[in-house]
């Protein structure tokens, strides 16, 4: 129902909306959408959001499985791996509000209040929970697979790339979906790091600032909301089977 109201409101004029909020529009009116696409920074914000989501997601998948594999296979023999694991695990329980001000201060000093800086923060923020999920999954993989690879002369790197990483695909899908949706929909971190210039805005910042500048034009605001939801809705429609399969396979090992 909220999506239905968003759709019909976005196709109304302010005069139609003032007469009835729940009535259907008198005609299919796409003027609000055309105005947003041609007279605003919407296309640029989509590109910014897509860039951040893609690079942050690739970064998490490049870093977290390797770190988790080293911890999972070494924490029993080498104590400092266990300490590292519990150190990362403790990061899950630290609220973002506690580290928000120090984080933004450090980013400002290091000149990281930009898109690359935000990508780095997303990757580092995803490590704690990602390591927790991957370590538990890797510990369920029989170590005999790696021992057989070592007997055949494979190095640790080759064993991980050719044997272990493909077996992690259910968990990788789960982590990608969870973090990808977070990166795409996040508002607070972009607000704190990218709001200084419209050139850096993400879709959530675009919605926020667009609403502030069109406070009385609700049809235009709802059209902006619908356009902002559209990419992720299209992605979900076409990837629905893979998303559900990734979540269910990542939840059940074996």
Number of C-alpha atoms within 10 A of each C-alpha: 6 6 12 10 14 17 18 21 26 28 24 27 18 15 9 16 20 10 9 11 13 11 13 16 18 11 8 11 14 12 15 18 19 12 13 18 14 10 9 13 17 21 12 17 22 20 15 18 22 18 17 23 22 15 16 25 23 14 17 24 18 12 15 24 24 18 16 23 20 14 23 22 15 14 16 11 9 11 11 13 17 16 13 13 20 13 12 17 17 12 15 16 10 10 9 13 9 9 10 13 12 11 13 16 13 12 17 14 9 10 10 19 21 19 19 14 17 21 22 16 16 22 23 15 16 21 22 20 17 27 23 18 20 23 20 13 22 22 14 11 15 9 12 9 12 18 13 12 17 14 9 9 11 15 13 12 11 14 18 19 13 12 14 20 16 11 15 16 14 20 24 23 21 22 24 22 18 15 21 20 14 14 23 21 18 16 16 12 16 22 15 14 20 21 18 13 9 14 13 20 27 31 28 22 22 23 20 15 15 19 18 11 10 12 11 11 13 18 24 25 24 24 25 25 22 18 20 20 15 12 13 13 13 11 11 14 10 10 12 12 10 13 19 15 15 20 18 15 16 21 13 10 13 7
